[in-house]
Amino acid sequence: MRTNLIAHLQDLKEKSILWHKTISSDFLDEIELIAAKSIFPSSDEILYFGGYDKASKQKVIFTSNGRIDDIDIVCLKAEINQRFCKINHRDVFGALMALQVERKAFGDFWIEDTAIYLYTSQKMVTFFKTYFKQVNQLKIQWQELSFWPKHERKFIELELIIAANRLDAIVASLAKISRSAAKKYIFEGMVSYNHKMIEDGNKMCHNGSIISIRGCGRFLFVAILRQTKKIGR
C-alpha cells in the first residue's frame, strides 16, 4: 500500500509542475497521511487539508509555484430529525459501504443533533444527492454548503484491563480482538503510535501516547491507574 501510494502522489506532484495547476489527491486516512508526510513534507507547494484544521482525513494538495487555483473539497449537509429514529457514526459509515463508496472518496463525516455533515470531492456530489438518501430508516437529502464547517470532537473516557502496557495488548483491548490479531494489525501498518507507523507490538506505551487504529479510531493513553499483582502460593 505504502509503495503504491507514494508512487501515485509522486505522479500527481509531477503533473502539477508540468501543467502549472493545483492537483489534489483523494482523501487519505491517518495512516496514509503519516506515510505521505514522510516523503512529501508540508511546504509552500505541498499542503494537507481536509476541509478544516486537524481533520482526520485529508488530501495532499500540490500547488503550482505556491499558488492555489482550486481545492476540490466540498461539504454536504443533510438535515435530520432523530425523534423517532436515532442514528450513529456506524450507521452512516454502513450506508456508505452499502453504496460501495470507496473510502478515499469521502473525508470526515459526523452527526449533530439535527444534521449530518459529510466531506467529499466535487465529482461525488451528484452521486450522493442521487443515491445516498437513507441511513437506516431515516430519510435524508443532501445540500452543498458554501463554507467548510469544523467538527468539534467529543471524547469518551475508557478504562481498560490489560495484561501489560504493551502496544499489542492495548490494541487488542481497544479493537476487541485477540493479541495475535493485534500483532498482525500492527505489522500490516494498521496502527500508528504518536503519529508514526510502527511494527513492534512489544513497544511499551507511556502516558500521553496517541494510538490510532485504522477502522477503530484515535485514542490517548492517559495513565496507568493500577497494576495487578500475581500472588504466589
C-alpha positions in Angstrom: 0.0 0.0 0.0 2.7 2.5 1.0 4.7 2.0 -2.2 1.7 2.4 -4.4 0.6 5.5 -2.5 3.9 7.2 -2.7 4.2 6.4 -6.5 0.7 7.9 -7.0 1.5 11.0 -5.1 4.8 11.5 -7.0 2.8 11.3 -10.2 0.4 14.0 -9.0 3.3 16.2 -8.0 4.9 15.9 -11.4 1.6 16.7 -13.2 1.1 19.8 -11.0 4.5 21.0 -12.0 4.1 20.1 -15.7 0.6 21.5 -16.1 1.2 24.5 -13.8 -2.0 23.9 -11.9 -3.2 22.7 -8.5 -3.8 19.0 -8.2 -5.0 17.2 -5.2 -5.1 13.5 -4.1 -8.1 11.6 -2.9 -8.8 11.7 0.9 -6.1 9.9 2.9 -6.7 8.4 6.3 -4.4 9.0 9.3 -2.1 6.0 8.5 -1.7 7.0 4.8 -1.1 10.7 5.8 1.8 9.6 8.0 3.4 7.8 5.1 2.8 10.7 2.7 4.2 13.3 5.0 7.4 11.3 5.5 8.1 11.7 1.7 6.2 14.9 0.9 6.5 17.3 3.9 4.3 20.4 4.1 5.8 23.4 2.2 4.7 26.3 0.1 4.0 23.9 -2.7 2.5 21.0 -0.7 -0.5 21.4 1.6 -2.5 18.9 3.7 -6.2 19.8 4.1 -9.5 18.1 4.8 -11.9 21.0 4.9 -10.9 22.3 8.4 -7.8 22.3 10.6 -6.9 18.9 12.1 -9.3 16.9 10.0 -8.7 13.2 10.4 -8.8 12.5 6.7 -7.1 15.0 4.4 -6.0 15.5 0.8 -2.5 16.1 -0.3 -2.6 19.3 -2.4 0.2 20.0 -4.9 0.2 23.7 -5.9 1.8 25.4 -8.9 4.6 27.7 -7.6 2.8 28.1 -4.3 -0.4 29.4 -6.0 -3.6 27.6 -5.1 -6.0 27.6 -8.1 -8.7 25.4 -6.5 -9.2 23.0 -3.7 -11.6 20.2 -4.6 -13.2 19.7 -1.2 -17.0 20.0 -0.7 -19.0 19.7 2.5 -22.5 18.3 2.2 -25.2 18.7 4.9 -28.4 16.7 5.5 -30.9 18.0 8.0 -32.3 15.2 10.1 -35.0 14.6 12.8 -33.9 11.9 15.2 -37.0 12.0 17.3 -38.2 8.6 16.1 -35.0 7.2 14.6 -31.6 7.6 16.3 -28.5 7.1 14.1 -24.8 7.0 14.9 -21.5 7.1 13.1 -21.5 3.4 12.4 -24.9 3.7 10.7 -23.7 6.4 8.3 -20.5 4.5 7.6 -22.5 1.3 6.9 -24.7 3.2 4.5 -21.7 4.5 2.6 -20.2 0.9 2.4 -23.6 -0.4 1.2 -23.4 2.0 -1.7 -19.9 0.6 -2.4 -18.3 4.1 -2.0 -14.6 3.8 -1.7 -13.1 5.2 1.5 -10.8 7.6 -0.4 -13.9 9.2 -2.0 -15.0 10.9 1.3 -13.4 12.7 4.1 -14.6 13.3 7.7 -18.2 13.0 8.5 -20.1 13.4 11.7 -23.6 13.6 13.2 -25.0 16.5 15.2 -28.5 16.7 16.8 -30.2 18.0 13.7 -27.8 17.3 10.8 -25.2 15.0 9.2 -22.1 16.6 7.7 -20.0 14.8 5.0 -16.8 16.0 3.3 -16.2 14.8 -0.2 -15.0 15.8 -3.7 -17.0 17.8 -6.3 -17.3 14.7 -8.6 -19.1 12.8 -5.8 -21.8 15.4 -5.1 -24.3 14.3 -7.7 -23.8 10.7 -6.7 -24.5 11.4 -3.0 -27.5 13.6 -3.8 -29.0 10.9 -6.1 -28.3 7.7 -4.3 -27.4 8.4 -0.6 -31.0 9.1 0.5 -31.3 7.0 3.6 -29.5 6.0 6.8 -31.3 3.0 8.5 -34.9 4.1 8.4 -34.1 7.8 8.3 -34.7 9.6 5.0 -32.1 12.3 4.2 -31.5 14.9 1.5 -28.1 16.5 0.9 -27.3 20.1 0.2 -24.0 21.6 -0.8 -22.6 24.1 1.6 -20.8 27.3 0.6 -18.4 27.0 3.5 -16.3 24.4 5.4 -17.7 23.7 8.9 -15.4 22.3 11.6 -16.0 19.1 13.5 -15.7 19.7 17.2 -14.8 16.3 18.5 -16.2 14.8 21.7 -14.1 12.3 23.7 -15.2 9.3 25.7 -13.2 8.1 28.7 -12.4 4.4 28.6 -10.9 2.3 31.4 -9.4 -1.0 30.2 -8.0 -4.0 31.9 -4.8 -5.1 30.1 -2.1 -7.6 31.0 0.7 -5.1 30.3 1.0 -1.6 28.8 2.5 -3.1 25.6 1.1 -1.8 22.3 -0.3 -5.2 21.2 -2.2 -5.6 24.5 -3.7 -2.1 24.3 -4.6 -2.5 20.6 -6.2 -5.9 21.3 -8.3 -4.4 24.1 -9.3 -1.3 22.2 -10.2 -3.1 19.0 -11.7 -6.1 20.9 -9.5 -8.6 19.1 -7.0 -11.2 20.1 -3.4 -10.4 20.9 -2.2 -12.3 17.8 -4.7 -10.4 15.6 -3.4 -7.1 17.2 0.1 -8.1 16.3 -1.0 -8.6 12.8 -2.7 -5.2 12.7 0.5 -3.6 13.9 2.7 -5.4 11.5 0.5 -4.6 8.5 0.6 -0.9 9.2 -2.9 -0.5 10.6 -1.7 1.1 13.8 0.3 4.3 14.4 1.9 5.4 17.7 2.4 9.1 18.2 1.6 9.7 14.6 4.2 7.3 13.3 3.7 3.8 11.8 5.2 1.1 13.9 5.6 -2.6 13.5 6.8 -3.5 17.0 3.9 -4.8 19.1 6.1 -5.2 22.1 6.7 -1.4 22.4 5.8 -0.1 25.8 3.2 2.7 25.8 3.7 5.7 28.1 1.3 8.3 29.5 0.3 10.8 26.9 0.8 8.5 23.9 -1.5 8.7 20.9 -2.6 5.4 19.4 -4.5 5.3 16.1 -6.1 2.1 14.8 -7.5 2.1 11.3 -11.2 1.5 11.3 -11.4 1.8 15.1 -10.4 5.4 16.0 -7.8 7.5 17.8 -7.0 7.1 21.5 -5.0 8.9 24.1 -3.2 6.7 26.6 -3.7 8.9 29.7 -2.5 6.9 32.7 -2.0 3.5 34.4 -4.4 3.6 37.2 -3.2 0.4 38.9 -1.3 -2.7 38.2 -2.4 -6.2 39.1 -0.1 -8.5 41.0 0.4 -12.2 40.9 0.2 -13.8 44.3 2.3 -16.9 44.7 1.5 -19.8 47.0 
